[in-house]
Amino acid sequence: MLRDDRDIPLYMIGIAAQMLSIHPQTLRLYEREGLVNPGRSEGNTRLYSQRDVERVKFILHLTRDMGINLAGVEVILKMREQMEEMQREMAGIIDYIRGYIREEFKKEMIKQGKMPEGMDEQSRRKPAKKVSRLKVEAKKTGRR
């Protein structure tokens, strides 16, 4: 899987804290509690990615706006991760089923003689006519 640009560790703890308007100690606490896991430089400096910053923003929303304690935040984050994983799995299953149905449909069409072998639905379609925008507008208004 390709790495998203939001996953690149870029921000040192002071910069990330400033971006979030919090004290760096808060970020250290969240790391100690396992709520965020920043990358590390070769010198062992914490480096936060954009995704880490977004995650901390969500944590701050839960704690400040929703009144949820850190134990509750941990449960919510784990449930959120599980839901995202299930969504990825479901998308994979749906893609597999669509491909299977498509292949079975093609086999049936060939069997019934309605689609010659080597010809799929893409090659049977006629190219769309190009109509200029002026012609379409002229038809709508009745002018030429």
Residue pairs with C-beta under 8 A, 6 or more apart in sequence:
4 51
5 50
6 49
6 50
6 51
6 54
7 49
7 50
7 51
8 49
8 50
9 38
9 39
9 40
9 41
9 47
9 48
9 49
9 52
10 47
10 48
10 49
10 50
11 19
11 47
11 48
11 49
11 52
11 53
12 45
12 46
12 47
12 48
13 24
13 27
13 28
13 38
13 45
13 46
13 48
14 24
15 48
16 24
16 27
16 38
16 48
16 52
16 53
16 56
17 23
17 24
17 26
17 27
19 53
20 27
20 53
20 56
20 57
20 60
22 56
22 60
27 36
27 38
27 46
27 48
27 56
30 36
30 56
30 59
31 37
31 38
31 46
33 70
33 74
34 74
35 55
35 59
35 70
35 73
35 74
35 77
36 48
36 52
36 55
36 56
36 59
37 52
38 46
38 47
38 48
38 49
38 52
39 46
39 47
39 48
39 49
40 46
40 47
41 47
48 56
55 77
58 77
59 73
59 77
62 68
62 72
62 73
62 76
63 69
63 70
63 73
68 76
106 115
106 120
109 115
110 116
110 117
115 121
115 124
138 144
